[in-house]
Amino acid sequence: MIRIKIRRSIFVRSGPGRNYRALAAVFPSGKLLEMEGIEHGENWKGENRWFWRLNNKKEKLYYWAGGVEIVDAGISPIQNVATTPYPVKKNWFVNDKYNTNVINSNAPQNEEEWIVNWGHVDLEIWKIWKTYTRGADVKVAVLDTGISKENTNLCKRVNKSLSKNFTNNNTAEIEDTFEATRYHGTKCAGLIGALGAPIMGVAPECDLIVYKVTADGNFHIDLFEKAIADAIRTGVHILSISVESYGYIETWNRLMKDCLNAGIIVVAAAGNSNTPVYAYPASCDTGCFSVGAYYLANNGSRKVYTENSSHNDRVKFLAPGKDLKTTDKTNTALFSRTSAATAYSAGVLALLKSQYKSAVTYSSILAALQSGKCTDSIDKTTLKSDYEGYGIINPVLLFQYFKNQPIIL
């Protein structure tokens, strides 16, 4: 149920056009209403000239020439995020005055001029920023190659007192120097927590922590052990691990259980192999969310990024994972594959944790996914599939779900 306020007088009609038969109800400007199942219609000069909803007989009622604003507490969207085409959501985004500072007002439709990603629009992250939070008071640790100290804007966002370099005796020198990875850690960190021009992360007010666990692209699990032990000790809330180890290592299961017992939420890359092969730690038995990637086709439709996203029964959900603008060595670059999707989802869960705090755990998020109420499907016809997991993570629906859960004291 959504509580809305009428901007201008609304007349109920039998259809969307001016010539349709007028019905009895007239809602004056300023009136408060509670409705559900609402869909916007034509947009003109930043106002929705009509919208419709279903009545108790499942008939459409059209409300003409008004425009409404959400008053409620609830992030329950007037738009249906899953079924609304991306171009329509894009129009809603650029026409909302809240987003003035993240678009170019001289060319609002030009996404290259935005300082947010297409995922910000497709998943309507901006509505969560506007209504609730931008990730404050949540510690997010990125286990990767470090960050580039030449990217001064990103460096300002990092909690240097908690960040560590585990490749060099736990020093605070966390510079991303391994060019062969094309500043992989810098890109992951930016997607999560960059703040301000030239790019905003998903959770730009989170407490961003950088753990450098590889200096040369090689995998050393003992360094991950040390980093995870430090995360537990310092009270990290979310770990983002965009690296994959192929081949089962029992240590990973133990580390993920340690995180689970400590209340740390872990997201990890499902892998980019386009095969069913398991990648770790994403494919551990428990305590870790395996993240696959999706993208938008040229027509704005959603597609599983199959050529660069592994598919198996451990995949939990999909997140944006192709051509995401993020921080680079000195400025910005595009970032793709499940590494990008993992970092993006870490930002989403940081927003959720910021708002609902102790209610947000690995187990409660898994229950939300399993409810079928917090994800969108692309092609799957069952609750879960190897290619999509439970589906595309839907932040708006996640917020609705947690808002409606009983508080256990």
N, C-alpha and C positions, 0 to 999 in steps of 0.2 A: 504494500500500500504506500502511495506517495502523497504527501501533502503539498499542494501547490497554491500559488496566489495568482489571481487574474490580473494581467497587466492592463488590458483594456477590455471593455465590454465584449462578451462572447455570446454569439447566437448559435444555438444548436440547429443543424440542418440535416437533411436526409442524404447529403452527398457533399463532396469537396468543393464544388463550383458555386459561383454566385447565384446561378439559376435554380439550384436545388430547393426543394420545398423547406420552408422554415418550420421548425418544431416549436413546442411551447416554451421550453426553458430559455431564460436569458440570465446570464451571470454578469453582474455589474463589476466594474473595475474595483480591485481591492478585495474581492471576495475570496475566502479560503475554501478549498475543496480537497477531499480525499478521494483518490482514484487509483486504479491499477490498470495494467494492460495498455498504457498510452503509447501512441506513436505520433511523432511529428510529421507534418506535411510540408507544404511549400514554404520556402524561406525567402524573405524579401526584406532587404535593408536591415538584416540582423534580427528580424522578428519572424517567428513562425506564424504564418497567416491562418493556418488551420492545423488541427490535429484530430485524431480519432481515438476512441477507446471502445472496448466491447462492453455492452450492458449485460445484465444478468441473463438475457436470452441469447447471448453470444451474437448480438447484432451490432454492427458498427454505428456509432453515433459520431457525427462530424461537428466540431466546434470551430466556427468560422471567425476570422478577422480579429483574433485576440492576441494570443501569446501569453505564456505563463512563465513563472519562475518557481523553482523548487524551494520550498520553505523548510520542509522537514529535515529533520535530522536525517534522514536516511539518504544514503547515497543511491538508493534505488533509482535507476536512470529512467528518464522519459524515453530515451532511445533504447532499442534492443540491440546490444552490442554485437551479439552473435550474428544476427540476420541483416543488420544494416550495412549496405555497401560502403566500402572505404571512402569513395568520393563524397558521399553524404556526410559521413562522420567528419571528414576533413572540412567541409563547409561549416558544420556546427562548431568545430574547433576554432577556425579562423574568425568566425563571427562572434565569439564570446570575448568580451572585453578583458576578461581575466588573462587571456593569452597574449595580450598586446606586446609584452616584453620579450616574448620568445619567437616572434615572427617579424618579418620585415613589413611594416605597414604600407610601404610603397609597392610591395609585390607579395601580398599575404599568401597566395597560392603556391609560391615558389618554395618547395621544400628544401632546396639547397641553401636558402637564406634563413632557415629556421635554426634555432640552437637546441632543438629537441629532435628526436628520431621519429620515423613513421610509426614505430611501436607505441609511442606516446599517444598517438591519435587512435590507432587501431584498437588498443586496449583501454583507451580513455583514462590514462594515468592522470591527465590534467584535472579530471573531476575529483580524484582523490586528493591531489594537492589543494585544490580549491576548497573542498569540504572538510578535509580531515588533517592530513599530515604530509610532510615531505621527508619523513624518516628520522626525525630527531630522536636522540637518546638510544639509538640502536648501534651496537658495535658490529661492523661487518669487516671480516678479515679476508683478504685476497691472497691465496697461496699460489705464487706464480714467479715471474722473473724479476719482480721489483717494478719500479716506475722510473721514468726518465726525469732527472732533475732539471733538464732543460725545459720541461713543460711546467713553467712556474705557476700557472693557474691551478693545475692539478696538485702540485706539491703543497700548495697552501691548504689544501683540503685534508691532507694526510695527518693522522695523529702520530707524530714522530716519536713521542715518548713510548708508545706501545709497539711501533713497527720494528721489525728486526730482520737481519740478514743471517739466515741459518747456514749459508754457504761459507761464511767467514767469521766463525766464532761468535755468532750472535751479535755482531756489531749493528749499529744503527745506520750504516751505509747501505741503503736499499736501492741504489741506482740500477736501472734496467740498462745493462750494457751489451747484452747479447743481441747483436743486430740480425743474426740469422732467424730469430723468432719475430723480427719486425716489431719489436716492442710490445710483445704479447701481453705482458703484465700491465703495462701502461694503458693498453686498450681496455682490458678487463676492468681495471680500477675506474677508468673514466666512465664506462657504461653504468657503473654502480653509483658513483658519488661525485662526479664532476659538478661544479657549481659556477654558473655564469658563462658569459661568452668565452670561447666560441661554441661550447656545448654543455648541456645539462645532463647529468646522469638521472637515473630513475629515482634515486633517493638522495637528493643533493644536500640534505642536512644530516645524513647518517654520520656516525663516528667511523671514519674510514681508516682501516689498519692494513698495512702492507707487510706480508711475510715473504721474503725472498727465499725460495726453496730450490732454485736451480739457477746456475750462472752460465751454463753452457748448453742447455736444452736436454741434458741427460737426466735420467730419473734416479733418485736416491731416496728410498723409502725412509731411511733413518732420519733424513732432514724433515720429512713430513711428520714423523713421530714427534720430533722436537717441537715443531710448529704447533701441532695439535695440543700437545701438553701445555704449551704456553697459552694457547687460546683458552683452554679450560681454566688455567690458573688466573688469567686476567678477566674472565667473565665475558668472553666474546659470545655474541648471540647467533651470528650467522657466518658460516664458512663458505666461500666460493672457490671451487677447485676446478679450473678449466684445463686440467691436464689428464691424460689417459695412460694407464698402464695396462698392457695387454698380456694376459697370463695371470692366473689366479695366485694371489699372495694372501695367506691367512691373516697376515698382519693388518691388512685393510679392514677385514671384518671386525677385528678387535678394536681398531681405532674408531670405526664408525659406532660401535657399541659404547665406547668411551664417550663419544660426543653425545649420543642419545642419552646416556645416564647423566651427563652434565647439563642437559637441556639445550645443547647447541644444534641448530638446524643446519644441515649440510646440503648444498646443491653441487652437482658435479656433471661434467660433460659426458653424454652418452657415447660419444665418439663419432668420427667422421668417415667411417669405413663403408657405409652403404651395404653393410652385411649384418647378420645376426650376432656377430662376435661380441662377447662381453668385454667392456672396458671397466677398469677399476680406478677409483673407488665407486664410480656410479652404479656398478652392478652388484654391489655388496648385498648381503641378505636383508639387512635392515639398517635404518639410521641414516640413509642417504637418498636424496631425490635425483634420479637419473633424468637429465634434461635433453630433449631433442629440439630440433629447430624447424621453424616454418618461415615462409616468406610470402610476399604479396606478388602475384603475377601482374602483368602489364594492365590487365583490366580491373585490378584491385581485389581479385579473389584470392583466398588463402590457399596455400599449397604446402604440403610437407616437403621439406628440403631434402628429398630422398638421396640425392647424389652426395650429400655431405652430412648425413645424419644416420647413425646406426639404428637398427630396428631389432628389438628383442623384447622378451617378456619383462625385462627390468625397467624399461622406459616408463617414467611416471607422468610426464606432461611435456608439452611443447611451449616454446617461447620464441619471440622474434629472433631470427638468426641469420639474416642476410642483409648486407649493405647498410649496416648501422653506423652512423657517424659517431666517432668517439675520439678520445685524446690519443695523440701520437707522440713522437719524440719531442717536437716543439709545438705542434699545432693540432690538426685533426686528420683523421683518415677513416676509411670505411673498414668495417670489421664483420666477418661472417663465420658461419659454421656453429657447431655446438658450444664452442668456447664462448662465443658472443651470446648465445641463448642462455648459457649458464649464468654469466655475469648479469644479464638483464633480469633473470628470474630472482637472483639474489637481491637486486634492488626492489623488486615487487614484494618479496617476503619481508624486506626491511620496512617497507611502508606498513604492511600488515602488523608486524611486531610492534612498531612504533605506536599504533593505535590501540591494539588489543593486548599488548604486553604479555603477561604470564599465560593468557589463554592460548597463545600461539606457540605450539610445539610441533615437533615432527609428527607425533601421533595425531594431533588435532588437525593438522594440515592434510595428512593422509586420509583421515576420516572425511574431510571436506571434499577431497578429490573423489573418494569412493562413493560419496552421496550422489554424484552426477549433477550437482547443482552449481558447480563452480568452474566448469570448463566448457569449451565449445568444440564441437566435432568438425572435422573437415570431410573425411570420407567414411569414417568408421560408423558402423550400425550397432555396435555393442558397447557396453560400458567402457571397455578397455581393449586396445589393440597394440600389436608390437610396434607399429609405425607411429601411432599418436599417443600411446599411453592412455591416460584418462581424457586426453584432449588438450587443446590450447588453454593455458592458464588464463582465467578471466578475473583480473583484480577487482572489478566492480562487484561481481558475484561473490567473490571471496569475502569482501567487506560486508555484504549483505548477510552471508552465512554466519560470520562470526558475530555480527551485531545481534542476530537472533538466537544465539546459543545461550543457554542458562549459565549464570555465573556460579561456579562452585567455590564456596568459601572453605 
